[in-house]
Amino acid sequence: GYQKDPALWRGWMADQALYAKSDGALSEQQAADRRAYEASRTAEQKAAFDRMLSNTMDLWYAHSAITVVLLTQLPDELPAGFDPSRTYDSRGWTTFERCSAELAKLSSLQSARWSLVIDVSDEGGGAERRLPTTPQRMAKLLAACRFTNGADSATVLALYEK
């Protein structure tokens, strides 16, 4: 819920440093595009999104009884304009999702006998489990990742540290 309008997204917005600049440092068109994109959520929607983000987002992936499904490979056919360099491991939110899922989960839910972290890109349906990531390591991983909204990097790290 309450995602910003993807139709208002422009490719230049993926450049975190550029997106973070003041309106005066952007072209008039870029500043107008960013304002429209940011305003595409009502104040009520933004408040609901912020509550969800700060109160539940970490639980969606880290809770020990929730199965997490990963899609780590891009499909063979991508939509026009999609940047194929934005792989699963190069994106900030997906890095958070995977590392959170690997924090506290057993390899399978004993009563149901299924894996709690599933990679649908893997022929066997499993996901290679890595060692849990420390907050310090997560900061390094996120520094190398790309975020659609550059401001999300600090938010994601704070959620992970929680």
C-alpha positions as CSV (number, residue, x, y, z in Angstrom):
1,G,0.0,0.0,0.0
2,Y,0.4,3.6,-0.7
3,Q,3.3,3.4,-3.1
4,K,4.2,6.5,-4.9
5,D,2.8,6.6,-8.4
6,P,5.2,4.5,-10.6
7,A,4.0,6.4,-13.7
8,L,5.6,9.5,-12.3
9,W,9.0,7.7,-11.9
10,R,11.8,9.0,-14.1
11,G,15.1,7.1,-14.8
12,W,17.3,9.9,-13.5
13,M,15.7,9.4,-10.1
14,A,17.8,6.2,-9.6
15,D,20.9,8.4,-9.1
16,Q,20.7,8.8,-5.3
17,A,23.1,11.7,-5.2
18,L,21.2,13.6,-7.9
19,Y,17.8,12.8,-6.4
20,A,19.0,14.1,-3.0
21,K,20.0,17.5,-4.4
22,S,18.0,20.7,-3.7
23,D,15.5,21.9,-6.3
24,G,17.9,24.7,-7.2
25,A,20.7,22.2,-8.1
26,L,18.3,20.3,-10.5
27,S,17.0,21.3,-13.8
28,E,13.5,22.9,-13.7
29,Q,12.1,19.7,-15.2
30,Q,13.9,17.4,-12.8
31,A,12.7,19.5,-9.8
32,A,9.1,19.4,-11.1
33,D,9.3,15.7,-11.7
34,R,10.6,15.0,-8.2
35,R,7.9,17.2,-6.6
36,A,5.2,15.4,-8.6
37,Y,6.5,12.0,-7.7
38,E,6.9,12.9,-4.0
39,A,3.4,14.4,-3.9
40,S,1.7,11.4,-5.5
41,R,0.8,10.1,-2.1
42,T,-1.7,12.0,0.1
43,A,-0.7,13.1,3.6
44,E,-3.0,10.3,5.0
45,Q,-1.4,7.7,2.7
46,K,2.1,8.9,3.7
47,A,1.3,8.7,7.4
48,A,-0.1,5.1,7.0
49,F,3.0,4.1,4.9
50,D,5.3,5.6,7.6
51,R,3.5,3.7,10.4
52,M,3.8,0.4,8.4
53,L,7.4,1.1,7.6
54,S,8.5,1.8,11.2
55,N,6.2,-0.7,13.0
56,T,6.0,-3.8,10.9
57,M,8.4,-3.9,7.9
58,D,11.1,-5.7,9.8
59,L,8.7,-8.4,10.9
60,W,7.5,-9.3,7.4
61,Y,10.9,-10.9,6.6
62,A,12.5,-11.7,9.9
63,H,9.6,-13.4,11.8
64,S,10.5,-17.0,12.4
65,A,7.2,-18.4,11.3
66,I,6.8,-16.5,8.0
67,T,7.8,-18.1,4.7
68,V,9.8,-15.7,2.5
69,V,9.8,-16.2,-1.2
70,L,12.7,-14.7,-3.1
71,L,12.9,-14.0,-6.8
72,T,16.6,-13.6,-7.3
73,Q,16.8,-13.9,-11.1
74,L,15.4,-11.4,-13.6
75,P,12.9,-12.8,-16.1
76,D,14.2,-13.4,-19.7
77,E,11.9,-10.7,-21.0
78,L,12.0,-7.3,-19.3
79,P,9.7,-4.4,-19.8
80,A,10.8,-1.6,-22.0
81,G,13.1,0.8,-20.2
82,F,13.9,-1.6,-17.4
83,D,17.6,-1.4,-16.4
84,P,18.9,-5.0,-16.4
85,S,21.9,-4.0,-14.2
86,R,19.4,-3.6,-11.3
87,T,19.8,-7.2,-10.2
88,Y,18.4,-8.7,-7.0
89,D,21.8,-8.4,-5.2
90,S,22.4,-4.8,-6.4
91,R,19.2,-3.4,-4.9
92,G,18.9,-2.1,-1.4
93,W,15.4,-3.3,-0.4
94,T,16.0,-6.8,-1.7
95,T,19.3,-7.0,0.2
96,F,17.4,-6.0,3.4
97,E,14.6,-8.6,2.7
98,R,17.1,-11.4,2.2
99,C,19.4,-10.6,5.1
100,S,16.3,-10.1,7.4
101,A,14.9,-13.5,6.3
102,E,18.2,-15.2,7.1
103,L,18.5,-13.7,10.7
104,A,16.2,-15.9,12.8
105,K,14.7,-18.6,10.7
106,L,15.2,-22.3,11.0
107,S,15.8,-24.0,7.7
108,S,12.2,-25.3,7.7
109,L,9.0,-25.1,9.6
110,Q,9.0,-28.4,11.4
111,S,5.3,-28.8,11.5
112,A,4.8,-28.1,7.8
113,R,8.1,-29.5,6.5
114,W,8.8,-26.7,4.1
115,S,11.6,-24.3,3.7
116,L,11.1,-20.8,5.3
117,V,13.2,-19.0,2.7
118,I,12.4,-20.1,-0.9
119,D,14.1,-18.9,-4.0
120,V,11.7,-19.5,-6.9
121,S,14.6,-18.9,-9.3
122,D,16.3,-22.0,-8.0
123,E,15.3,-25.3,-9.7
124,G,15.0,-27.0,-6.3
125,G,13.0,-24.1,-4.8
126,G,15.5,-23.7,-2.0
127,A,17.6,-20.7,-1.2
128,E,21.2,-20.9,-0.3
129,R,21.4,-19.7,3.3
130,R,24.2,-17.4,4.3
131,L,25.5,-16.5,7.7
132,P,23.4,-13.8,9.4
133,T,24.6,-10.3,8.5
134,T,25.7,-8.0,11.3
135,P,24.5,-4.3,11.2
136,Q,28.1,-3.3,10.3
137,R,28.2,-5.7,7.4
138,M,24.7,-4.5,6.3
139,A,25.9,-0.9,6.2
140,K,28.7,-2.0,3.8
141,L,26.3,-4.0,1.7
142,L,23.8,-1.2,1.5
143,A,26.5,1.3,0.6
144,A,27.1,-0.7,-2.6
145,C,23.4,-1.0,-3.4
146,R,21.1,1.1,-5.4
147,F,17.8,2.5,-4.2
148,T,15.0,3.9,-6.3
149,N,14.6,6.6,-3.6
150,G,18.1,7.5,-2.3
151,A,16.6,8.5,1.1
152,D,15.6,4.8,1.7
153,S,19.2,3.7,2.4
154,A,19.3,5.2,5.9
155,T,15.7,3.9,6.6
156,V,16.6,0.4,5.5
157,L,19.7,0.3,7.7
158,A,17.8,1.6,10.7
159,L,15.1,-1.1,10.2
160,Y,17.8,-3.8,10.0
161,E,19.5,-2.5,13.2
162,K,16.1,-2.7,15.0
